Amino acid sequence: MPKFKFFEHTADTIFEGYGKTYEEAFANAALAMQEVMTDTKKVRPAREEKIKAEGDDMKALLYDFLEKFLILKDAKNLVFSRISVGKIEETKGGFRLSAKAGGEKFDSKKHADKTVVKAVTYHGMEIGEKDKKKYVRVLVDI
């Protein structure tokens, strides 16, 4: 099973992350977003970042989770090649998750500078199941 897949779009980038669980699908969506920005095969998981995300519903959770990666890229210049999501928990106010991401500082001599992701969007966002696997579909503004 592929971790993620990209789809044609005229101006932005659309991808789906897949997994046996929603946790795995979220992690693979985050990895796909990293792949939009750089070649993840060249990113060493030398540094670990802990990520916490919350949302009123699963879409808001996914949005917050992916946005945390954009903040880490913009604020600390970090890119990642390994991402794992702990259990998605339902709370009184919605959902939350904790994740770990392994990566390093972006280095233009080592890493491909592919496309700048400006924002995660709710446009066309989907979370569901098909062919007995979980998936999340995301459009990012580039």
N, C-alpha and C positions, 0 to 999 in steps of 0.2 A: 504494500500500500504506500503510495507517495505521501510525503509529509505535507506538501502543499502544491497548488497549481495556480498559474497566472492566467488571466482572461484578457482578451482584447478590449480596449476602451479608447475612445478618441482623444481624451485629454488627461485622464487620470490613470491610476493603476487599480485593478481589481484582483484579489486573490482569495483562495479558499485554503483554510488549514483543516487537516483531517486527523482523526484519531479514533481509538477504540473508546475513549472517554472524552467528555467535554474539556477536561483538564489538558489532555494531550492535543486536542484540536486548538485550544487557546494558545498553547506553547508553540505549536507549528505555525499558527497565524503570525505570532510575534517573530518567529524565525523567517517567515516569508517577507515580513516588513523589513527585517534586517537585510535580506537578500535584495530588496529593491534599492537599498542604499549602498551596499558593498558586496563583494564576493565573500560570503561567510566561510568558505573553505580556507581563506587566508587569515581568519581571525582566530587567534589563540585564546582559549578560555582561561587566561592567566589570572584574572581578577573576578571575584564573585560579588554580585550585587543582589541584595534582597529586595524584592518588590512586593508591595501590598496594594491591592486594588479593591474598590467597593463600588456597588451600583444598586440602584433601585430595582433593576431587573437584570436579566442575563446580558442584554444588549448594552446597557449602561456599564455593566461590569467589564465586558469586552472592550468597550470604548476607553474606560479608565485604565485598564491594563495596558493596552497598546499605547495610549498617550504617555504613560510613565516611561516607555522606551524612547519616545521622541524627546521627552524632557532630559533623560540621561544623555542622549546624543547632543542636544543643544547646550546643556549646562556643563557637562563633563567631557563631551566629545568621545563618548563610549559607544562601541559597536559590539555585538554579541554573536556567538556561534553555538552556544548551548543554553537552552532554556527549559526549565521544568516547572510545572505548576503543581502545587500541593492540592489538596481537596478543596473544591468549590463548596463553600458552606452557605446555607440559607440562614439569614438572620431575621430579626424582627423588621428591620428596615429594607431588606432586599437580599443581596448576596455579597460575599467577599472571598478573596483568595490571597494566598501567599505564594510567591514564586522565587526561584533562584535563577540567575542568569550569569553565565561565564563569558567573559569577553576581555577587551583591552581598549586602550585609547586608540582612536583612529590615527593612522600614520599614512600620509599620502604617498610615501616611498614604498610602503608595503601593501596597503589596502587600495582596492579600486574605489574611486569616487564616482559612483554610478548616478543615482538620482536623489535629489533632496525631497524628502517627504515633508510637506508643510503641515498636514493635519490628517487626523483620522476623522472619518465622517460616519454619520448614521445612514446616509443615502444608500439604499440597496442592501443594508446590513441584514444578514440572515444567520440564524442559529438553528440547526436542525439535524435530522438524520436521513441518510439515504444509503442504499446498498449495505445496510447493517453497520454503518460507521457514522460517527458524529462528524459534523462539519460546521465551520463558521465562514461566512463570506463577508469580506470587507472591501470598501472602496476608500483609498487614501488619495488625498489631494497632493499633487506633485507640481 
